[in-house]
Each structure stands twice: as C-alpha cells, then as structure tokens.
Amino acid sequence: MSKTVDADFLALPLSAISDAAISTGTSGGASHVDIRIERTRTGYLQLRDAKPETQADDTTAGIGVRVIVNGAWGFASSPEISIDVAKKLAVTAVAMAKTSKPLSTDEISLVAEPVYANKTWVSKYEIDPFSISDSEKKDRLASLSSKLLAAKGVNHASAHTMFVKEQKHYADSHGTSTTQQRVRMQTQIDAISVGSHGFESMRTLAQPAGFGWEWMRNDVYDWDSEVEKLPALLAEKVAAPSVTPGRYDLLIDPTNLWLTIHESIGHATELDRAIGYEANYAGTSFATVDKLGTLKYGSPLMNITGDRFTDHGLSTVGYDDEGVAGQEWDIVKDGILVGYQLDRRIAAHVNRDRSNGCAFADSPAHVPIQRMPNVSLKPNPAGPDLPAMIESIDDGIYILGDKSWSIDMQRYNFQFTGQQFHRIKNGKLAGQLKDVAYQATTTDFWGSMKVVGGPSTYVLGGAFNCGKGQPGQIAAVSHGCPAAIFDKVNVLNTVAEAGK
C-alpha cells in the first residue's frame, strides 16, 4: 500500500512560504536561495523489567533559509512557520552573508543540478507508528520482556523502541521544489544476568530500518523467536571461557560488520573529512584525494557502493537537502578507492561536475552538511551461504552483533567488540567465548577479506544516531553487507587489555 505525505503537513502554505523566502533573498542580492520547511516527530518508549520507565513524544518544526551572496554563505532559521517569518529569515540570511564576506577565505559555489519541480517522495512503510496507541506499544515490549523474565538466569530485562517521522519541503531559486516524508524505527531487547560472575547481557540483533510499526510484528521480523533464544545464549555467555589472544580467522556477521563499514569506510570516504573540513569532530581521513584511483583499500573481493535507493534504508530519500536526486555510485571497486560522498559545495570545491546527493540537516535550525548515504558491501552473487562459510574454517571465531568500538582520528587504527563470539573448530561451532575484540588497521583488515558471502547472508544494518558537525548533528544511516571471512585477524582479550 503506497503512502502519501500527511495531509496536515501539506495543508501548510508550503509554496507561498518558499516563494516569499526566495523572492526576498534574490531581491536582496542572493545568487542562490534555498529553504527547508520541516517537521520531525520522534517517539521513544523504554521498559525495565516489563514496566514503563521512560516515554517521550517530541516534535521539532520550523524553517531554515540559506543563501549565497557574493560567494559567501548566510543562514537563518526559526521554529515559526509563516510567510512573514520566511521573509524575515531571508533578510537576515542575506545580511549575514554580506557581513561574513570580508572574513570568508573560500568563494562559495554550488555545482549545478537539474531542476525537479513539484516532486513528492514517500518512504516504503505500511503502518505509521504514531497511529498505534501507547498501550499497544507498551504491551508489545512488555510481552517480549516477560518472556525473558520468565527464563532461568535472566535477572532483568530492558526494552526500548524509537520511531521517527520526518517531513520536509525543499525549494530553491533555480526552480526545484520537493516534498518528502519518511519513517524509521529502532527497537532493542536486552536480557541481563547479574551474579557472582559479575554483569553480562545479551541483546537482540534486529537492525534499525525504514519500516513503520509493521516491523514490530513477526511477519517482518521474528521478534518472539529471537527473544526466546536470548536466555540460552546469555547462559552460555556467562559460562564461556575468556578468549586466548592471538590471530584467528574471523567470520563476521552483518550484524557486526555494518559498524566496521560505518567507521572505517563510511566516515573515511566523506570528502569533507578527507580534505580536512571535519578535523575538529572525530578527525580527518587517511583516504585523501591524492589516493583516489590508486589506494588499495582492501582485497579484490571488496566492492562498496553509496546509494539513496535501498528499500527501507535509513539514508534512503528521493532528494537530498540541496535538491539533488538520489543516486548510486561506487566508492571502492575491486578493492580500490574510486569514489567519495559529496554535497554540492564540496563537489564544486574539488571541481566535480555533480554532487551525488549527500547533503542533510537534522533540523531546520541547522545548515545542511555532507552526511552518509547508505554505504554497503556488495555480496558475492555466487558466494557461499552461512553454513558453508562455517564449514570452511578450521580455527576461527564467528562474531555477531555490535557493542563497543574505538577508531583513531584518521579512521585507520581500530578495535571492535560484539555481542556473541562463537568458537569455530574444524568447521563446526564449538561454544561461545567472551572478552573478545578484534584489532587492525583499515587497509590490513579489508585486505584480509578472503571470502564474501552470497545474497542469502546479506543483512541491512545501520545506526540511528550517527554524529557529525559543529554544532553537532545526528543522522540515521544504513549499511548493508553479507557475512565475510577475514584471514588471521589479531584478537585481543579485553579483560587482559584493561588490566595493562
């Protein structure tokens, strides 16, 4: 069933407000004006031991107007949505640009983009989560939590869900106008054991995605089945031996590998970061522009794409926050760095012909900056399934789920942990381990990838809360990937490392 943009958002005088800002800005001397009229609603519910602990329902709305005057930026925003406010914001933005011009070191320009007039796009979801009653949401989480609390060895259960509906109207002085609506959800259920062994937890592996409330029903994701397995997995983890440090073949599940992609590839191939524009927030990148086309990022099996098209992707949109249509492109091809993520300003700065649509602002109060699209590792069309991958390993560890991580300011040296670590001996699973972390450099790690799983192993993972920018902004992003095998990766014992 196809969805439409909510009627109450469309009832706003979107075109009249946009026209007022654009005409006022151009009359004031702006060579470019764009306006975003936004409304984002975020719901959150958390239960502890099947009882409600936290609940929130927040809406952020407003207007953001951005201009270029004589090669300098200007921006102004307001939480009020009206024609008069739009005019005032345009005047303020033009004045800001004129004031900042003497201090500007760069001449701002934007690469061209075709005009898209009166376009509408809505993400693929079935049930608006805000149409579901609070009691139904609580009952669903409480039911899953109660399954855990009834199991031996589970002392506590934690459950939370977050759901977002984002509505955005964009227009610019070149004729583009787009209206979009997208929905996304994230849910996590944790089983917790506390005792003489200390504290251990085991959580669901479900990934956040661009679904509505249908995602919480078992026909999309089998929550009940996974939750029923958590107590046994937790008990095994509690009793598991601590890992012996050394080098192991690692079979990394998509529920863990997505995060490694995010940190070592996604952030590293943001072009603003690669040219030094993000140095103050999580560093720059080793994947600098002089290495484009020559850097051996990984093994020849490695093919990474960026896209705005993936069904239910957290970064999937019709048009970005600069009016650029969604695209798909190569970032790493056959192991070689071949592309970056671009917005219109950075594309112009490095003499590219076109942006690939990676501009996003998390609220009308913020300017758009370059943010990640869906960045994904392609499966091998003829690759093995998961049982065959396990059978191919003589001495290794199968890692599922994400937990903590660390990466340096060049996106190069890193360390990742996980939720589950299953020993593999002679092609068979041989019980869980604990205290496992894998450590490598980005190019060594991806260079060691010797098997890429087939389509049956592919999962769309991702993050609800990727941070970037100053002032800080939050964006949701997906990373699809198959399971993959990495040769002789260094494994640390986290308890031993903490004691050093």
Secondary structure per residue as TSV (DSSP state, phi and psi in degrees):
chain	resnum	aa	ss	phi	psi
A	1	M	-	360.0	119.9
A	2	S	-	-77.0	144.6
A	3	K	-	-103.3	161.4
A	4	T	-	-124.2	163.1
A	5	V	-	-64.3	138.9
A	6	D	-	-54.3	138.8
A	7	A	H	-62.2	-35.4
A	8	D	H	-70.1	-26.3
A	9	F	H	-76.1	-42.1
A	10	L	H	-66.1	-22.6
A	11	A	T	-71.6	-17.5
A	12	L	S	-65.6	147.9
A	13	P	-	-75.7	65.7
A	14	L	H	-59.9	-47.9
A	15	S	H	-67.1	-42.1
A	16	A	H	-64.8	-40.9
A	17	I	H	-64.1	-45.6
A	18	S	H	-63.2	-45.9
A	19	D	H	-60.1	-38.7
A	20	A	H	-64.0	-44.4
A	21	A	H	-66.1	-43.0
A	22	I	H	-67.6	-45.3
A	23	S	H	-65.9	-38.4
A	24	T	H	-66.1	-42.7
A	25	G	H	-66.2	-44.4
A	26	T	H	-68.0	-36.6
A	27	S	H	-63.0	-28.8
A	28	G	T	-83.5	-0.5
A	29	G	T	108.8	7.4
A	30	A	-	-77.9	134.4
A	31	S	S	-84.5	-17.9
A	32	H	E	-145.0	135.8
A	33	V	E	-135.0	132.7
A	34	D	E	-134.6	152.7
A	35	I	E	-136.3	139.4
A	36	R	E	-120.7	126.0
A	37	I	E	-109.1	118.0
A	38	E	E	-129.8	151.6
A	39	R	E	-146.1	121.6
A	40	T	E	-126.1	124.8
A	41	R	E	-111.8	130.6
A	42	T	E	-125.5	125.3
A	43	G	E	-111.6	146.3
A	44	Y	E	-144.5	137.0
A	45	L	E	-141.6	130.1
A	46	Q	E	-131.2	134.5
A	47	L	E	-119.2	144.3
A	48	R	E	-123.8	125.3
A	49	D	T	52.9	43.5
A	50	A	T	69.9	10.9
A	51	K	E	-117.9	137.9
A	52	P	E	-58.0	134.6
A	53	E	E	-119.4	-42.6
A	54	T	E	-142.1	139.1
A	55	Q	E	-145.2	139.1
A	56	A	E	-147.2	150.8
A	57	D	E	-147.3	102.1
A	58	D	E	-120.5	143.8
A	59	T	E	-125.9	130.3
A	60	T	E	-113.8	129.9
A	61	A	E	-143.0	159.1
A	62	G	E	159.2	-169.2
A	63	I	E	-126.2	138.9
A	64	G	E	-126.0	128.2
A	65	V	E	-119.6	128.5
A	66	R	E	-124.0	139.1
A	67	V	E	-136.4	159.9
A	68	I	E	-121.2	124.2
A	69	V	E	-127.7	118.7
A	70	N	T	51.7	40.0
A	71	G	T	78.6	15.4
A	72	A	E	-125.1	146.5
A	73	W	E	-78.0	148.6
A	74	G	E	-141.1	146.6
A	75	F	E	-150.6	144.1
A	76	A	E	-151.3	150.5
A	77	S	E	-145.1	164.0
A	78	S	E	-156.0	147.7
A	79	P	S	-77.8	-6.6
A	80	E	-	-89.4	141.3
A	81	I	-	-118.0	104.3
A	82	S	S	-162.1	164.9
A	83	I	H	-65.0	-45.0
A	84	D	H	-62.1	-41.4
A	85	V	H	-64.1	-40.7
A	86	A	H	-60.0	-42.1
A	87	K	H	-62.8	-45.4
A	88	K	H	-62.8	-39.0
A	89	L	H	-64.9	-40.3
A	90	A	H	-63.0	-42.0
A	91	V	H	-61.5	-44.7
A	92	T	H	-64.5	-42.5
A	93	A	H	-63.7	-41.6
A	94	V	H	-63.5	-43.9
A	95	A	H	-62.4	-39.5
A	96	M	H	-62.9	-43.4
A	97	A	H	-61.9	-43.7
A	98	K	H	-65.9	-37.0
A	99	T	H	-69.5	-38.7
A	100	S	H	-82.0	-13.8
A	101	K	G	-53.9	-46.1
A	102	P	G	-62.7	-21.3
A	103	L	G	-95.0	-8.1
A	104	S	-	-75.8	134.7
A	105	T	-	-99.1	-18.8
A	106	D	S	-114.9	143.4
A	107	E	-	-86.0	113.1
A	108	I	-	-80.3	129.4
A	109	S	-	-144.8	159.7
A	110	L	-	-120.9	137.5
A	111	V	-	-67.0	153.8
A	112	A	-	-71.2	155.9
A	113	E	-	-145.3	139.5
A	114	P	-	-53.8	154.7
A	115	V	-	-84.4	134.1
A	116	Y	-	-123.0	101.5
A	117	A	-	-95.1	130.0
A	118	N	S	56.3	46.6
A	119	K	E	-94.3	144.0
A	120	T	E	-127.1	138.4
A	121	W	E	-141.9	137.0
A	122	V	E	-133.0	135.9
A	123	S	-	-69.5	165.0
A	124	K	S	-85.7	103.4
A	125	Y	-	-149.3	160.5
A	126	E	S	-107.4	-44.6
A	127	I	S	-121.6	116.2
A	128	D	-	-61.0	118.0
A	129	P	G	-61.6	-23.0
A	130	F	G	-79.8	-6.7
A	131	S	G	-86.8	-8.6
A	132	I	S	-90.9	134.9
A	133	S	-	-65.6	154.0
A	134	D	H	-59.0	-38.1
A	135	S	H	-65.7	-38.3
A	136	E	H	-66.8	-40.3
A	137	K	H	-62.5	-46.5
A	138	K	H	-62.5	-42.0
A	139	D	H	-62.9	-38.1
A	140	R	H	-65.8	-46.4
A	141	L	H	-67.9	-37.9
A	142	A	H	-65.6	-38.1
A	143	S	H	-62.8	-44.2
A	144	L	H	-66.7	-40.6
A	145	S	H	-64.1	-39.6
A	146	S	H	-64.3	-33.0
A	147	K	H	-59.4	-40.5
A	148	L	H	-70.5	-45.5
A	149	L	H	-64.8	-23.5
A	150	A	T	-80.8	-8.9
A	151	A	S	-91.1	145.3
A	152	K	T	-64.0	136.3
A	153	G	T	90.1	-5.4
A	154	V	-	-102.0	115.0
A	155	N	-	-90.5	-31.2
A	156	H	E	-145.5	157.2
A	157	A	E	-133.6	136.7
A	158	S	E	-123.4	137.7
A	159	A	E	-142.3	134.3
A	160	H	E	-144.6	152.9
A	161	T	E	-138.6	143.4
A	162	M	E	-129.8	138.9
A	163	F	E	-141.6	139.5
A	164	V	E	-133.1	137.3
A	165	K	E	-123.3	120.3
A	166	E	E	-114.8	124.9
A	167	Q	E	-122.0	135.6
A	168	K	E	-149.8	127.4
A	169	H	E	-111.4	127.0
A	170	Y	E	-120.1	140.8
A	171	A	E	-148.9	150.1
A	172	D	E	-138.8	171.8
A	173	S	T	-74.1	-1.8
A	174	H	T	-100.3	-3.1
A	175	G	S	113.7	-6.9
A	176	T	-	-76.6	138.1
A	177	S	E	-147.5	125.1
A	178	T	E	-132.4	146.0
A	179	T	E	-129.7	125.6
A	180	Q	E	-135.7	153.5
A	181	Q	E	-143.1	132.4
A	182	R	E	-141.7	153.0
A	183	V	E	-127.1	143.5
A	184	R	E	-146.7	157.4
A	185	M	E	-142.5	151.3
A	186	Q	E	-141.5	132.0
A	187	T	E	-138.6	142.3
A	188	Q	E	-142.8	134.0
A	189	I	E	-120.8	127.0
A	190	D	E	-118.0	135.4
A	191	A	E	-103.3	133.6
A	192	I	E	-126.7	134.0
A	193	S	E	-119.3	130.9
A	194	V	E	-129.1	128.7
A	195	G	E	-173.3	-157.0
A	196	S	T	-63.0	-22.5
A	197	H	T	-77.7	-8.4
A	198	G	E	101.0	-137.8
A	199	F	E	-120.8	128.6
A	200	E	E	-137.3	150.3
A	201	S	E	-139.1	158.7
A	202	M	E	-143.0	129.3
A	203	R	E	-125.6	165.5
A	204	T	-	-64.2	154.0
A	205	L	-	-101.4	4.1
A	206	A	-	-59.2	136.7
A	207	Q	-	-100.1	144.9
A	208	P	-	-63.2	148.6
A	209	A	B	-161.7	169.1
A	210	G	S	-82.8	59.5
A	211	F	-	-112.2	165.4
A	212	G	-	-96.1	-156.8
A	213	W	G	-64.0	-17.5
A	214	E	G	-56.3	-24.4
A	215	W	G	-63.4	-26.7
A	216	M	G	-86.8	1.2
A	217	R	S	-104.1	144.2
A	218	N	T	-64.4	-10.3
A	219	D	T	-75.8	-16.1
A	220	V	T	-101.5	-47.8
A	221	Y	S	-138.7	131.7
A	222	D	-	-83.8	77.1
A	223	W	H	-61.4	-45.6
A	224	D	H	-61.2	-42.5
A	225	S	H	-64.4	-43.6
A	226	E	H	-67.6	-42.6
A	227	V	H	-61.7	-37.3
A	228	E	H	-63.7	-24.7
A	229	K	H	-85.8	-18.2
A	230	L	H	-61.2	-43.9
A	231	P	H	-58.2	-43.0
A	232	A	H	-66.5	-39.6
A	233	L	H	-64.2	-40.0
A	234	L	H	-65.1	-44.4
A	235	A	H	-61.5	-40.4
A	236	E	H	-66.3	-38.0
A	237	K	H	-65.1	-42.5
A	238	V	H	-58.0	-40.6
A	239	A	H	-88.8	-3.0
A	240	A	-	-69.9	148.7
A	241	P	-	-72.8	154.1
A	242	S	B	-75.4	141.8
A	243	V	-	-65.9	144.2
A	244	T	-	-86.3	120.7
A	245	P	-	-59.4	152.7
A	246	G	E	156.4	-167.4
A	247	R	E	-104.0	129.8
A	248	Y	E	-133.0	151.8
A	249	D	E	-71.4	130.1
A	250	L	E	-111.8	124.3
A	251	L	E	-96.8	110.0
A	252	I	E	-106.8	121.7
A	253	D	-	-73.0	151.7
A	254	P	H	-56.4	-27.9
A	255	T	H	-69.4	-12.3
A	256	N	H	-109.2	-40.9
A	257	L	H	-67.1	-25.7
A	258	W	H	-57.1	-38.0
A	259	L	H	-70.8	-36.7
A	260	T	H	-64.3	-39.6
A	261	I	H	-60.9	-47.1
A	262	H	I	-56.5	-49.9
A	263	E	I	-79.1	-39.7
A	264	S	I	-96.5	-14.6
A	265	I	I	-121.6	-51.5
A	266	G	I	-55.9	-56.9
A	267	H	T	-70.2	-33.5
A	268	A	T	-68.3	-24.6
A	269	T	T	-105.9	17.9
A	270	E	B	-74.9	119.0
A	271	L	H	-67.2	-32.2
A	272	D	H	-62.7	-36.6
A	273	R	H	-69.8	-40.3
A	274	A	H	-66.7	-25.4
A	275	I	T	-100.5	8.9
A	276	G	T	97.8	6.4
A	277	Y	T	-79.6	-10.3
A	278	E	T	-115.8	22.2
A	279	A	T	-58.8	-31.9
A	280	N	T	-80.2	-13.7
A	281	Y	T	-125.4	97.3
A	282	A	T	67.6	19.4
A	283	G	-	86.1	-170.9
A	284	T	-	-104.7	-135.2
A	285	S	-	-154.2	143.5
A	286	F	S	-73.3	-19.7
A	287	A	S	-87.7	65.9
A	288	T	-	-75.5	162.8
A	289	V	G	-65.3	-25.4
A	290	D	G	-68.0	-13.6
A	291	K	G	-97.0	-1.8
A	292	L	T	-60.8	126.8
A	293	G	T	89.0	-8.7
A	294	T	T	-127.7	-26.7
A	295	L	-	-65.3	123.5
A	296	K	B	-83.0	94.3
A	297	Y	-	-73.2	-34.0
A	298	G	S	-164.9	-165.2
A	299	S	-	-70.4	163.3
A	300	P	T	-61.3	-13.2
A	301	L	T	-78.7	-6.9
A	302	M	-	-89.7	117.2
A	303	N	-	-133.4	112.5
A	304	I	E	-114.2	131.9
A	305	T	E	-121.6	156.2
A	306	G	E	-109.1	144.0
A	307	D	E	-157.8	160.7
A	308	R	S	-118.1	17.5
A	309	F	-	-110.1	-23.9
A	310	T	-	-52.8	128.6
A	311	D	T	-56.7	128.3
A	312	H	T	67.9	14.3
A	313	G	-	-69.0	144.2
A	314	L	T	-72.2	-21.5
A	315	S	T	-103.3	9.3
A	316	T	-	-76.6	123.7
A	317	V	-	-146.1	163.5
A	318	G	S	-79.1	-39.1
A	319	Y	B	-145.1	144.5
A	320	D	-	-84.1	-172.4
A	321	D	T	-83.8	13.5
A	322	E	T	-123.2	15.5
A	323	G	S	76.0	21.8
A	324	V	-	-93.8	131.4
A	325	A	B	-68.7	147.1
A	326	G	-	-60.4	144.7
A	327	Q	-	-141.6	175.0
A	328	E	E	-134.4	139.6
A	329	W	E	-154.2	161.9
A	330	D	E	-83.7	137.5
A	331	I	E	-108.0	-47.3
A	332	V	E	-126.1	127.6
A	333	K	E	-124.2	120.8
A	334	D	T	52.6	36.2
A	335	G	T	88.8	-4.4
A	336	I	E	-107.3	136.5
A	337	L	E	-66.4	119.8
A	338	V	-	-128.6	-4.9
A	339	G	-	-158.7	167.0
A	340	Y	-	-133.7	174.9
A	341	Q	B	-97.0	132.6
A	342	L	-	-130.7	148.1
A	343	D	-	-112.0	-179.0
A	344	R	H	-70.4	-34.6
A	345	R	H	-71.2	-46.8
A	346	I	H	-66.9	-36.3
A	347	A	H	-59.7	-42.9
A	348	A	H	-66.5	-38.1
A	349	H	H	-60.8	-33.7
A	350	V	T	-107.8	18.8
A	351	N	T	62.5	37.0
A	352	R	-	-87.3	156.0
A	353	D	S	-78.5	-28.2
A	354	R	-	-153.0	147.4
A	355	S	-	-73.6	152.7
A	356	N	-	-100.9	20.6
A	357	G	S	81.5	44.1
A	358	C	-	-114.7	31.0
A	359	A	E	-96.4	136.7
A	360	F	E	-156.6	140.7
A	361	A	-	-123.4	137.8
A	362	D	S	-83.8	-5.1
A	363	S	S	-161.7	162.9
A	364	P	T	-64.9	-17.6
A	365	A	T	-79.4	-7.7
A	366	H	S	-117.1	150.0
A	367	V	-	-79.9	150.0
A	368	P	-	-64.4	138.7
A	369	I	E	-129.7	169.2
A	370	Q	E	-71.6	122.0
A	371	R	-	-127.6	158.4
A	372	M	-	-63.2	138.5
A	373	P	-	-80.2	-168.1
A	374	N	E	-70.2	118.6
A	375	V	E	-113.1	117.7
A	376	S	E	-136.2	148.5
A	377	L	E	-92.0	125.5
A	378	K	-	-73.9	137.8
A	379	P	-	-72.4	160.6
A	380	N	-	-81.7	117.5
A	381	P	T	-54.7	-29.9
A	382	A	T	-108.1	18.2
A	383	G	-	-74.1	165.2
A	384	P	-	-74.4	162.7
A	385	D	-	-86.5	176.7
A	386	L	H	-63.3	-46.4
A	387	P	H	-57.2	-39.6
A	388	A	H	-67.1	-34.2
A	389	M	H	-67.1	-42.3
A	390	I	H	-62.1	-44.6
A	391	E	H	-63.1	-24.0
A	392	S	T	-81.3	-6.6
A	393	I	-	-105.2	126.2
A	394	D	S	-84.6	-40.5
A	395	D	E	-144.6	101.7
A	396	G	E	-163.1	-171.7
A	397	I	E	-136.8	134.6
A	398	Y	E	-100.7	119.5
A	399	I	E	-111.8	128.9
A	400	L	E	-128.5	147.3
A	401	G	S	75.7	150.6
A	402	D	-	-103.8	159.5
A	403	K	-	-147.1	-99.6
A	404	S	-	-106.9	163.8
A	405	W	E	-159.4	166.9
A	406	S	E	-150.0	139.3
A	407	I	E	-146.5	147.3
A	408	D	-	-78.7	179.2
A	409	M	T	-77.7	1.2
A	410	Q	T	-111.4	4.6
A	411	R	S	60.8	40.8
A	412	Y	-	-123.3	-57.8
A	413	N	E	-89.4	128.5
A	414	F	E	-144.3	168.0
A	415	Q	E	-149.0	133.1
A	416	F	E	-132.5	144.5
A	417	T	-	-110.6	-158.2
A	418	G	-	-167.7	-171.8
A	419	Q	S	-95.3	-45.1
A	420	Q	E	-128.7	138.9
A	421	F	E	-132.2	107.4
A	422	H	E	-105.7	122.9
A	423	R	E	-66.9	137.5
A	424	I	E	-116.2	123.2
A	425	K	E	-131.5	126.6
A	426	N	T	52.0	42.3
A	427	G	T	78.4	12.4
A	428	K	E	-133.6	148.3
A	429	L	E	-69.3	134.7
A	430	A	E	-130.3	41.9
A	431	G	E	92.1	162.9
A	432	Q	E	-83.0	157.3
A	433	L	E	-118.4	168.5
A	434	K	B	-139.0	172.9
A	435	D	S	66.4	34.7
A	436	V	E	-98.8	136.2
A	437	A	E	-141.9	141.5
A	438	Y	E	-107.6	141.8
A	439	Q	E	-131.8	138.0
A	440	A	E	-168.8	177.0
A	441	T	E	-96.9	157.5
A	442	T	H	-56.7	-49.6
A	443	T	H	-72.1	-35.0
A	444	D	H	-65.5	-43.3
A	445	F	H	-62.4	-54.9
A	446	W	H	-69.4	-26.1
A	447	G	H	-69.6	-21.7
A	448	S	T	-88.1	-0.4
A	449	M	E	-70.1	112.2
A	450	K	E	-109.9	-14.9
A	451	V	E	-140.4	130.7
A	452	V	E	-114.0	125.4
A	453	G	-	-66.0	162.9
A	454	G	-	-80.9	179.1
A	455	P	G	-56.2	-28.7
A	456	S	G	-67.1	-17.8
A	457	T	G	-96.1	-1.1
A	458	Y	-	-77.5	134.4
A	459	V	E	-137.3	141.9
A	460	L	E	-91.7	108.0
A	461	G	E	-102.2	-172.2
A	462	G	E	159.9	179.9
A	463	A	E	-126.1	140.2
A	464	F	E	-84.9	-18.1
A	465	N	E	-140.4	50.4
A	466	C	E	-72.6	129.3
A	467	G	E	-103.0	146.5
A	468	K	E	-166.3	155.9
A	469	G	T	91.2	164.3
A	470	Q	T	-137.9	113.7
A	471	P	T	-58.8	150.6
A	472	G	T	-64.7	142.0
A	473	Q	E	-126.9	153.3
A	474	I	E	-115.3	137.2
A	475	A	E	-139.3	149.7
A	476	A	E	-95.7	140.7
A	477	V	E	-147.7	141.8
A	478	S	E	-107.1	150.9
A	479	H	E	-137.8	107.7
A	480	G	E	-87.9	146.7
A	481	C	E	-166.0	155.9
A	482	P	-	-88.1	173.7
A	483	A	-	-66.5	152.1
A	484	A	E	-148.2	153.0
A	485	I	E	-110.4	131.8
A	486	F	E	-117.6	136.2
A	487	D	E	-86.6	122.0
A	488	K	E	48.8	61.2
A	489	V	E	-88.4	143.6
A	490	N	E	-70.9	124.7
A	491	V	E	-112.8	129.8
A	492	L	E	-103.6	155.5
A	493	N	E	-97.0	112.9
A	494	T	H	-65.3	-33.2
A	495	V	H	-67.5	-44.0
A	496	A	H	-64.6	-40.5
A	497	E	H	-65.6	-37.6
A	498	A	H	-66.5	-25.9
A	499	G	T	-85.2	-5.7
A	500	K	-	-77.0	360.0
